[in-house]
Amino acid sequence: MNAAETNKHKHKQSDANKMVTIVINKVGMDRPRAWLVAGFQDFRQATAVSLAYGMFWVGLSIAVTAGAFTLGLWHWLLPLVAGFMFLGPLVAVGSYGISRKLEAGKAPNLGDAFGAWTAHTGQLAMMGVMMMIFFLAWIRFATLLFALFFGLEAPDPATLYASLLTTPEGLGMLAVGTAIGAALAFGAFSISVVAIPTLMDQDLTFMEGIEASIRSVANNFRPMLLWAAILTGCVLVGIMTFYIGLALILPVLGHASWHAYEDLVRIEGGSSSAS
């Protein structure tokens, strides 16, 4: 691992009464590419399981989209699709489970993917709540922005997207919404990028996981900004393929994010959960 240790924070584990040191490594701008390569290698080693896991989320996305059209709520698809960025770290949990199994020298199965939550369910659930708060905040902002720019003269749902792209109100709402969404998304990224894999791998609290994640971003801002851009760009490409591309993109990014965690975080005195 091409990383130099940069700082350490110590915490006392209540259940073991011993000191746990969270070490955050300094990484270079070349590491995001290395994480992607490692993620693709994991995908190649467990293609069937990884692809099946990705296809599950593709099927769920298509089902949600079809439901929105059926219920006449298709105009909500844009904020919902944008909101996927906040829930992506939770989607990646199954890929983390697959990567852990590969590292243990075992053949992963779908049980390892869908059962990856079970090691530290409570702490991971708390992270889920945190990510859901960001998601709901985004939906609330999107609703307020729509009312602010369109007011009582909101376009008909059938012409909504055309209005967004061809009217001053629509273009203004897109500009402001993109800025707010980007700020919220980076905040969600900062608290979760290594928090969730840390909680899967170690007996720590969700607040310790969030602290490790924030310090990873703060101490490696440029590489992590690049990593955030790569994650966002890849997911957008997958969405623009009518979700089909996500079957490959989601598991590869999940595996890569696991390797990012291993590159960035080292726990001294911790108790790793069983594979």
Contacts in CASP RR format, 6 or more apart in sequence:
PFRMAT RR
TARGET T0000
AUTHOR 0000-0000-0000
METHOD contacts of the structure
MODEL  1
MNAAETNKHKHKQSDANKMVTIVINKVGMDRPRAWLVAGFQDFRQATAVS
LAYGMFWVGLSIAVTAGAFTLGLWHWLLPLVAGFMFLGPLVAVGSYGISR
KLEAGKAPNLGDAFGAWTAHTGQLAMMGVMMMIFFLAWIRFATLLFALFF
GLEAPDPATLYASLLTTPEGLGMLAVGTAIGAALAFGAFSISVVAIPTLM
DQDLTFMEGIEASIRSVANNFRPMLLWAAILTGCVLVGIMTFYIGLALIL
PVLGHASWHAYEDLVRIEGGSSSAS
1 25 0 8 1.000
1 262 0 8 1.000
1 263 0 8 1.000
2 27 0 8 1.000
2 28 0 8 1.000
2 30 0 8 1.000
2 31 0 8 1.000
3 25 0 8 1.000
3 26 0 8 1.000
3 27 0 8 1.000
3 28 0 8 1.000
3 31 0 8 1.000
3 263 0 8 1.000
3 264 0 8 1.000
4 25 0 8 1.000
4 26 0 8 1.000
5 23 0 8 1.000
5 24 0 8 1.000
5 25 0 8 1.000
5 26 0 8 1.000
5 266 0 8 1.000
6 24 0 8 1.000
6 25 0 8 1.000
6 26 0 8 1.000
6 219 0 8 1.000
7 23 0 8 1.000
7 24 0 8 1.000
7 215 0 8 1.000
7 219 0 8 1.000
8 21 0 8 1.000
8 22 0 8 1.000
8 23 0 8 1.000
8 24 0 8 1.000
8 268 0 8 1.000
9 21 0 8 1.000
9 22 0 8 1.000
9 211 0 8 1.000
9 215 0 8 1.000
10 19 0 8 1.000
10 20 0 8 1.000
10 21 0 8 1.000
10 22 0 8 1.000
11 19 0 8 1.000
11 20 0 8 1.000
11 21 0 8 1.000
11 22 0 8 1.000
11 204 0 8 1.000
11 208 0 8 1.000
12 18 0 8 1.000
12 19 0 8 1.000
12 20 0 8 1.000
13 19 0 8 1.000
13 20 0 8 1.000
13 203 0 8 1.000
13 204 0 8 1.000
13 270 0 8 1.000
13 271 0 8 1.000
15 203 0 8 1.000
16 203 0 8 1.000
16 271 0 8 1.000
18 269 0 8 1.000
18 270 0 8 1.000
19 269 0 8 1.000
20 204 0 8 1.000
20 208 0 8 1.000
20 267 0 8 1.000
20 268 0 8 1.000
20 269 0 8 1.000
20 270 0 8 1.000
21 267 0 8 1.000
21 268 0 8 1.000
21 269 0 8 1.000
22 204 0 8 1.000
22 208 0 8 1.000
22 211 0 8 1.000
22 212 0 8 1.000
22 215 0 8 1.000
22 265 0 8 1.000
22 266 0 8 1.000
22 267 0 8 1.000
22 268 0 8 1.000
23 265 0 8 1.000
23 266 0 8 1.000
23 267 0 8 1.000
23 268 0 8 1.000
24 212 0 8 1.000
24 215 0 8 1.000
24 216 0 8 1.000
24 219 0 8 1.000
24 220 0 8 1.000
24 264 0 8 1.000
24 265 0 8 1.000
25 263 0 8 1.000
25 264 0 8 1.000
25 265 0 8 1.000
25 266 0 8 1.000
26 219 0 8 1.000
26 220 0 8 1.000
27 220 0 8 1.000
27 223 0 8 1.000
27 263 0 8 1.000
27 264 0 8 1.000
28 220 0 8 1.000
28 223 0 8 1.000
29 222 0 8 1.000
29 223 0 8 1.000
29 226 0 8 1.000
31 223 0 8 1.000
31 260 0 8 1.000
31 263 0 8 1.000
32 223 0 8 1.000
32 226 0 8 1.000
32 227 0 8 1.000
32 230 0 8 1.000
32 260 0 8 1.000
34 259 0 8 1.000
34 263 0 8 1.000
35 227 0 8 1.000
35 256 0 8 1.000
35 257 0 8 1.000
35 259 0 8 1.000
35 260 0 8 1.000
35 263 0 8 1.000
36 230 0 8 1.000
36 252 0 8 1.000
36 256 0 8 1.000
38 255 0 8 1.000
38 256 0 8 1.000
38 259 0 8 1.000
39 99 0 8 1.000
39 252 0 8 1.000
39 253 0 8 1.000
39 254 0 8 1.000
39 255 0 8 1.000
39 256 0 8 1.000
39 258 0 8 1.000
39 259 0 8 1.000
40 252 0 8 1.000
40 255 0 8 1.000
40 256 0 8 1.000
42 50 0 8 1.000
42 95 0 8 1.000
42 98 0 8 1.000
42 99 0 8 1.000
42 102 0 8 1.000
42 252 0 8 1.000
42 255 0 8 1.000
42 258 0 8 1.000
42 259 0 8 1.000
43 50 0 8 1.000
43 51 0 8 1.000
43 248 0 8 1.000
43 251 0 8 1.000
43 252 0 8 1.000
43 255 0 8 1.000
45 102 0 8 1.000
46 98 0 8 1.000
46 101 0 8 1.000
46 102 0 8 1.000
46 107 0 8 1.000
46 108 0 8 1.000
49 98 0 8 1.000
49 108 0 8 1.000
49 109 0 8 1.000
49 110 0 8 1.000
49 112 0 8 1.000
49 113 0 8 1.000
50 95 0 8 1.000
50 98 0 8 1.000
50 251 0 8 1.000
50 252 0 8 1.000
50 255 0 8 1.000
51 247 0 8 1.000
51 248 0 8 1.000
51 251 0 8 1.000
52 110 0 8 1.000
53 94 0 8 1.000
53 95 0 8 1.000
53 98 0 8 1.000
53 110 0 8 1.000
53 113 0 8 1.000
53 114 0 8 1.000
53 250 0 8 1.000
53 251 0 8 1.000
54 246 0 8 1.000
54 247 0 8 1.000
54 248 0 8 1.000
54 250 0 8 1.000
54 251 0 8 1.000
55 247 0 8 1.000
57 91 0 8 1.000
57 246 0 8 1.000
57 247 0 8 1.000
57 250 0 8 1.000
58 243 0 8 1.000
58 244 0 8 1.000
58 245 0 8 1.000
58 246 0 8 1.000
58 247 0 8 1.000
59 243 0 8 1.000
61 84 0 8 1.000
61 243 0 8 1.000
61 246 0 8 1.000
62 243 0 8 1.000
64 80 0 8 1.000
65 74 0 8 1.000
65 77 0 8 1.000
65 243 0 8 1.000
67 73 0 8 1.000
68 74 0 8 1.000
68 76 0 8 1.000
68 77 0 8 1.000
68 80 0 8 1.000
72 157 0 8 1.000
74 157 0 8 1.000
75 157 0 8 1.000
75 160 0 8 1.000
75 161 0 8 1.000
78 161 0 8 1.000
78 164 0 8 1.000
79 138 0 8 1.000
79 139 0 8 1.000
79 142 0 8 1.000
80 139 0 8 1.000
81 239 0 8 1.000
82 138 0 8 1.000
82 142 0 8 1.000
82 181 0 8 1.000
83 135 0 8 1.000
83 138 0 8 1.000
83 139 0 8 1.000
84 235 0 8 1.000
84 239 0 8 1.000
85 185 0 8 1.000
85 188 0 8 1.000
85 232 0 8 1.000
85 235 0 8 1.000
86 131 0 8 1.000
86 132 0 8 1.000
86 134 0 8 1.000
86 135 0 8 1.000
86 138 0 8 1.000
86 184 0 8 1.000
86 185 0 8 1.000
86 188 0 8 1.000
87 131 0 8 1.000
87 132 0 8 1.000
87 135 0 8 1.000
88 131 0 8 1.000
88 235 0 8 1.000
89 127 0 8 1.000
89 131 0 8 1.000
89 188 0 8 1.000
89 189 0 8 1.000
89 192 0 8 1.000
89 193 0 8 1.000
89 195 0 8 1.000
89 196 0 8 1.000
89 257 0 8 1.000
90 127 0 8 1.000
90 128 0 8 1.000
90 131 0 8 1.000
90 196 0 8 1.000
91 250 0 8 1.000
92 196 0 8 1.000
92 250 0 8 1.000
92 253 0 8 1.000
92 254 0 8 1.000
92 257 0 8 1.000
93 116 0 8 1.000
93 117 0 8 1.000
93 124 0 8 1.000
93 196 0 8 1.000
93 200 0 8 1.000
94 112 0 8 1.000
94 113 0 8 1.000
94 114 0 8 1.000
94 115 0 8 1.000
94 116 0 8 1.000
94 254 0 8 1.000
95 113 0 8 1.000
95 250 0 8 1.000
95 251 0 8 1.000
95 253 0 8 1.000
95 254 0 8 1.000
95 255 0 8 1.000
95 257 0 8 1.000
95 258 0 8 1.000
96 116 0 8 1.000
96 196 0 8 1.000
96 197 0 8 1.000
96 200 0 8 1.000
96 254 0 8 1.000
96 257 0 8 1.000
96 258 0 8 1.000
97 108 0 8 1.000
97 112 0 8 1.000
97 113 0 8 1.000
97 115 0 8 1.000
97 116 0 8 1.000
97 200 0 8 1.000
97 258 0 8 1.000
98 108 0 8 1.000
98 112 0 8 1.000
98 113 0 8 1.000
98 251 0 8 1.000
98 255 0 8 1.000
99 254 0 8 1.000
99 255 0 8 1.000
99 258 0 8 1.000
99 259 0 8 1.000
100 112 0 8 1.000
100 116 0 8 1.000
100 200 0 8 1.000
100 201 0 8 1.000
100 258 0 8 1.000
100 275 0 8 1.000
101 107 0 8 1.000
101 108 0 8 1.000
101 112 0 8 1.000
101 275 0 8 1.000
102 108 0 8 1.000
103 275 0 8 1.000
104 275 0 8 1.000
106 275 0 8 1.000
116 200 0 8 1.000
117 124 0 8 1.000
119 200 0 8 1.000
119 273 0 8 1.000
119 274 0 8 1.000
120 199 0 8 1.000
120 200 0 8 1.000
120 203 0 8 1.000
120 273 0 8 1.000
122 206 0 8 1.000
123 199 0 8 1.000
123 204 0 8 1.000
123 205 0 8 1.000
123 206 0 8 1.000
124 196 0 8 1.000
124 199 0 8 1.000
124 200 0 8 1.000
124 206 0 8 1.000
126 206 0 8 1.000
127 192 0 8 1.000
127 195 0 8 1.000
127 196 0 8 1.000
127 199 0 8 1.000
127 206 0 8 1.000
127 210 0 8 1.000
130 191 0 8 1.000
130 192 0 8 1.000
130 206 0 8 1.000
130 210 0 8 1.000
131 188 0 8 1.000
131 192 0 8 1.000
134 184 0 8 1.000
134 185 0 8 1.000
134 187 0 8 1.000
134 188 0 8 1.000
137 184 0 8 1.000
138 180 0 8 1.000
138 181 0 8 1.000
138 184 0 8 1.000
141 177 0 8 1.000
141 180 0 8 1.000
141 181 0 8 1.000
141 184 0 8 1.000
142 177 0 8 1.000
145 173 0 8 1.000
145 176 0 8 1.000
145 177 0 8 1.000
145 180 0 8 1.000
146 154 0 8 1.000
146 173 0 8 1.000
148 173 0 8 1.000
149 169 0 8 1.000
149 170 0 8 1.000
149 172 0 8 1.000
149 173 0 8 1.000
149 176 0 8 1.000
150 163 0 8 1.000
150 169 0 8 1.000
150 170 0 8 1.000
150 173 0 8 1.000
155 162 0 8 1.000
155 163 0 8 1.000
163 169 0 8 1.000
163 170 0 8 1.000
164 170 0 8 1.000
164 171 0 8 1.000
164 173 0 8 1.000
164 174 0 8 1.000
165 171 0 8 1.000
165 174 0 8 1.000
185 228 0 8 1.000
185 232 0 8 1.000
186 228 0 8 1.000
189 217 0 8 1.000
189 224 0 8 1.000
189 228 0 8 1.000
189 231 0 8 1.000
190 213 0 8 1.000
190 214 0 8 1.000
190 217 0 8 1.000
191 210 0 8 1.000
191 213 0 8 1.000
191 214 0 8 1.000
192 210 0 8 1.000
192 213 0 8 1.000
193 213 0 8 1.000
193 216 0 8 1.000
193 217 0 8 1.000
193 224 0 8 1.000
193 227 0 8 1.000
193 228 0 8 1.000
193 257 0 8 1.000
193 260 0 8 1.000
194 209 0 8 1.000
194 212 0 8 1.000
194 213 0 8 1.000
194 216 0 8 1.000
194 260 0 8 1.000
194 261 0 8 1.000
194 264 0 8 1.000
194 265 0 8 1.000
195 206 0 8 1.000
195 209 0 8 1.000
195 210 0 8 1.000
195 212 0 8 1.000
195 213 0 8 1.000
197 257 0 8 1.000
197 258 0 8 1.000
197 261 0 8 1.000
198 204 0 8 1.000
198 208 0 8 1.000
198 209 0 8 1.000
198 212 0 8 1.000
198 213 0 8 1.000
198 261 0 8 1.000
198 265 0 8 1.000
198 267 0 8 1.000
199 206 0 8 1.000
199 209 0 8 1.000
200 273 0 8 1.000
201 261 0 8 1.000
201 267 0 8 1.000
201 272 0 8 1.000
201 273 0 8 1.000
202 267 0 8 1.000
202 270 0 8 1.000
202 271 0 8 1.000
202 272 0 8 1.000
202 273 0 8 1.000
203 270 0 8 1.000
203 271 0 8 1.000
203 272 0 8 1.000
203 273 0 8 1.000
204 267 0 8 1.000
204 270 0 8 1.000
212 265 0 8 1.000
216 224 0 8 1.000
216 264 0 8 1.000
216 265 0 8 1.000
217 224 0 8 1.000
220 264 0 8 1.000
227 260 0 8 1.000
231 253 0 8 1.000
231 257 0 8 1.000
234 249 0 8 1.000
234 253 0 8 1.000
235 246 0 8 1.000
235 249 0 8 1.000
235 250 0 8 1.000
235 253 0 8 1.000
237 245 0 8 1.000
237 249 0 8 1.000
238 244 0 8 1.000
238 245 0 8 1.000
238 246 0 8 1.000
238 249 0 8 1.000
239 246 0 8 1.000
END
